[in-house]
Amino acid sequence: MKTDGTLDRNWLRGTLGDAMYAVLCGAGHNLRMILRKLRLFCALFLVAMFLTVDQIPPVV
């Protein structure tokens, strides 16, 4: 998990710090997944918009 998530050393102290670090790592992982899907959605949306604009006949 540490090498896949590009995690660094746990600088938080004690058992509470370990627990907070685990929660923050999970939240960061979830945010990375959400941003990846959002980038894909935006790319597909832009492609669909450009294709739609190309199909509209020019106004003379």
Steps between C-alpha positions, in 0.01 A plus 500: 500500500780742582675459166177500297358811665830689499482535876776644713605438858233533771598817686200490736580389855345213695212265440262789428745624238509153343121490487478851351766412243305193389180703458681778312668248269163345420348842434790596273466175308127557451560857381756381246249248364225765481731745320606231252137428410420871484786557254370217283146642512623849405702363209203302369274802544735724304528245219120473484467880491753537217331226300162667549635842397657352185163357391314833517476657152658846467267801493538706182 
